[in-house]
Structure formats: structure tokens, C-alpha cells
Amino acid sequence: MIRYSTVSAVALAASACAASAETTINWWHAMGGELGAKLEEIVQGFNDSQDDYTVVPSYKGTYPETMTAAIAAFRAGEQPTIVQVFEVGTGTMMAAEGAIVPVYQLMEEHGQDFDPAAFLPQVVGYYTDTDGNMLSMPFNSSTPILYYNKNVFEAAGLDPNTPPKTWAEMEEFSKKIIDSGAATCGFTTGWISWIQTENFSAWHNQPIGSMENGFGGLDAELTVNGPAQVKHWGNLKRLADEGVFKYGGPVGGDNAPPMFYGQECAMIMNSSASRAGVIANATDFEVGYGMLPYYDDVEGAPQNSIIGGATLWTLSGKSDDEYAAAAAFYSYLSSAEVQADWHQFSGYLPITQAAYDLTREQGYYDENPGAETGLQQITLNEPTENSKGLRFGNYVQIRGVIDEEFEQLLSGDKDAQGALDNVVERGNALLQEFREQNQ
């Protein structure tokens, strides 16, 4: 009787252990609204697909807020296993030695079938080290494109199926639209930093910094005050003074989309991931899509645009079981089916060739004109040292400097050369500060 009770107790204990063997990990992210709901649906799909692991997603606010929260949690020893960090946080994450587990290492150690060559090189190049090793897992990658109002084009006597290709055409089309009375503004833009400075430079094969735009190490400095960038900022100032271009505000330029939706401005340059929002809000007109305009007198243009969005970083200080869960989740997340679904829902780029191919096979691009524009643009040419992205520390603050100096330009306090010279001077001071903290 005693023996039976002992055996039963052991069996019950073993059963309890088995029941609690499921490993739970936390994922902190910055996706709110419909994107956040879709993210939770993806996580639920993973949790339902197996019995070993549970991923718990938690919304932590904006990208900077999520990154700041993760850093604070890490210092307190309360970090999540996974955190979503936007692309300009890459340099900061890489410099945090001992704080991250590189994804290539994680996948190898936990036996996941992981082939870096399966990912679009224009996406993963941003997140690899100098040896080509992937450091974080791409999740939501986007690139800026041109959206335009086909109805306004037609009313102005323009071909509604032909977007402007060059900056000369942007100006020509805009003035024709305004003169016709079809709209009071030619164009606006989101993100002066990301679109009109960083992507502008990559699209024209111009460096924004030394040492391969910071990929070569912490000693890199900004060089974004070159002739092409100065010419472009100067033209934006002139067109703003003429009422052709309307400024949408700092950071993401949140005031720009309403000017497009309300048909005040005929065109907007914004993220490819804005596509769903554009379709939902542009209810009174037909939307057209095009690649970013370029200056045809700049050698090497157009080259390729670069990505925005974010990747998933795995933080150190967790157990092997938690890392096994993260690796399994990354495999699920990067599957063609999940990525194709996420791409089609959100407008973010598919991160793998297989997801791209699957989306095409499903007829999505045929049924949704313009949905492939960002992909065609980012893969237009093989990336160069000037067009594979950027990697600088303190870049969140540097983007703030770009916004401040652009507003100084618009107010007439500085010319384009002076504003961009200040971007370089102030930005390099921030890079020096980061260098001193991390060398």
C-alpha cells in the first residue's frame, strides 16, 4: 500500500512536470491598431501549431518607447526574450555586446532549418555583420513609394496611368495640377529623414556617411552634405515657397497623409506599408502608385531604395528552453505562408523569396495593382556601399537633428548647404558621444 502510494505520487509529480513543461517567452513590440491585432493573430497561430512553446506578445508603444523599455528592463534583469527594434536602432543593438544573441547563432544552436540565402538580400543586408551573418530576424520591412491621385491627374490633363519618374516631372506635373485648379498642392511627403534624405541618397547612389554608411565600424562619420543632397533640399525649399510642396511635419510627417486624403495635395511619398491606410482613407478617388522620383542628371540614379520597419532581436540572459522557443517561433514567422499573408495584409515587404513567389502565384499582384511597387524598387539593382542601408549609433537623435535643420531651412534661417552642414556637425557630435560610450 505504501509502495503503491509512493509510485502514484511519483507518477503524479511526473504528470505535473509534463503538464508544466510548456515554455513561455515574451515578445515586446511596437505594433498598435490593426497591425497589432494581426500580429497577435500570427502569434496565436504559432501557439496553436504546437504544444511545446507559448509566445506572449506585449505592445510597448512607439518604436523608441519599445526600445527604451527593453534597455531599461535588461538593466533590471527583467528583459523579454524577443524585442522588436526599428531599423535605425540596429547600430545601438549591435554595440550592446553581451546583450543580444545573434539570430544565425540561435538558429544553429537549436537545430532550426535556417538558410540566410532564402531571404531577400535587400532586406537582410541591413541586419548582417561584416561577415554576412544575420544578427536579427526581419519581420516588418518597408520602403517608401509614390502614391498619386488618378482623378486629379485626369482633371489636370495628365495621363492617370503615368506617374512622374523624375524630379523634373514632379515639378512639371505639380505645376500643371495647380494651374488647372485640380488641386492646390502638388505633393507632400512623410519622413523628411527616411524618405527625402536617407532613401534619397541611396536612390541616387550617394553616401550619407563614411565607412559604407557606418557598416564598417564605429569610426564612421556623416557626409550627408554632398552636392546631390544640397541640391535636393534646396529644391524642396524653393518648391515649398512656391506652394508646390507642402511640409507634413517632423518625424513621420503625420500631417502629410490628411493632405493627400483630402485631395489638397495630388501626390505623397510615404511607406509602402501605408498602402492599406491609403486605400482605406482615399475613398473619393482612385490611387495610383509609382517609384520614387530621381534626378536624371545624377550619375547612378536610380539605384535602389532602402528599407524601414523593424526586426526582432533576441536578448541574452534567458534559458536554453526559452531560446529553443524563440528559434521555433522565428522558423514559423519566416515561413512562406505566414510571410505572404503578413505582406498581403499589411503592405510590408515579404522577407523571403519564397513568400514573394507565393504571393505572385496566388495572383495578389494582378488583383492589387501597385502592391509590388516597393519590391520592384528595392530590388531594382544590386545594393552598393551607398545603397544597402545605414548603421550609426544614436541615429534616433540624429533623425531629430535632420528634422530640426530642415525646419530651419523652410523658415529661411539657413540655406540648404548650411542646414546640411549643421546636420553633419551635430550628427557627428552624437556619433562621437556614442563611440566614447561603446569603444
Buried (B, 14 or more C-beta within 10 A) or exposed (E): EEEEEEEEEEEEEEEEEEEEEBBEBBBBBBBEEEBBEBBBEBBEBBBEEEEEBBBEBEBBBEBBEBBBBBBEBBEEEEBBBBBBBBBBBBBBBBBBEEBBBBBBBBBEEBEBEBEBEBBBBBBBBBBBEEEEEBBBBBBBBBBBBBBBBBBBBBBBEBEBEEBBBBBBBBBBBBBBBBEEEBBBBBBBBBBBBBBBBBBBBBBBBBBBBBBBBBBBEBEBBBBBBBEBBBBBBBBBBEBBEEEBBBBBBBBBBEBBBEBBBEBEBBBBBBBBBBBBBBBEBBEEBEBBBBBBBBBEEBEBBBBBBBBBBBBBBBBBEBEEBBBBBBBBBBBBBBBBEBBBBBBBBBBBBBBBBBBBEBBBEEEBBEEBEBBBBBBEBBBBEEBBEBBBBBBBBBBBBBBBBBBBBBBBBBEEEBBBBBBBBBBBEBBBBBBBEBBEEBE
